[in-house]
């Protein structure tokens, strides 16, 4: 039986969000860590990217499949669905997404440069 699991890998840097115009207006905020007021730019919409680990193949280690950047809310929903999805043979991303949508899940919002 083949099972799947997402592996989150980013984006990690605030500069990724800043470069794409995804940070809000600066807001002053008290930092208990720095013991002073700092300027905080909130993330307007969070994104996630990484890979899918594939278990149950003949390999001693999981196979990997790239998973493009998507809105984090969709990443979490897809990850939860994928944790419970099993197949007889390894499926590519298009087939996984087809099964995901066939189960009535909403369209994933992918990041496009």
ABEGO torsion letter per residue (X at the ends): XBBBBBBBAOBABAAAAAAAGABBBBBBBBBAAAGBBBBBBBBABBBBBEBBBBBGBABABBBBBBBBBBBAAAAAAAAAAAAABBBABBBBAAAAAAAAAAAGBBBBBBBBX
